[in-house]
Amino acid sequence: MRDSYEILLRPSITEKSTQLKEGQNTLVFDVDPRANKTEIRRAVEQAFGVKVEEVRTMNRPGKVKVSGRRIGRRPDRKRALVRLKAGEKVDFIEGT
């Protein structure tokens, strides 16, 4: 079994993810592309000490970027939306 910090790469803190956190008690994380929903659930519960109700995942393909004559590609990412059970709360940065 992998460590929870190998699965959860970073929280995604955007305007939309902040609205999800406040309105639907849902956290958004960038996760390891090989992780499945069960591993993500265990990692969040272990890292933050909360109960998870639902995990949804999405694979985000990287964009093609052109800079002058060079063509590059950003890496693919996997993102997880983790809904916490009612009454559960996680404070990372803003302290809400």
Sequence and secondary structure as in RCSB ss.txt:
>XXXX:A:sequence
MRDSYEILLRPSITEKSTQLKEGQNTLVFDVDPRANKTEIRRAVEQAFGVKVEEVRTMNRPGKVKVSGRRIGRRP
DRKRALVRLKAGEKVDFIEGT
>XXXX:A:secstr
   HHHHEEEE   HHHHHHHHHH EEEEEE TT  HHHHHHHHHHHH   EEEEEEEEE   EEEETTEEEE  
 EEEEEEEE TT    SSS  
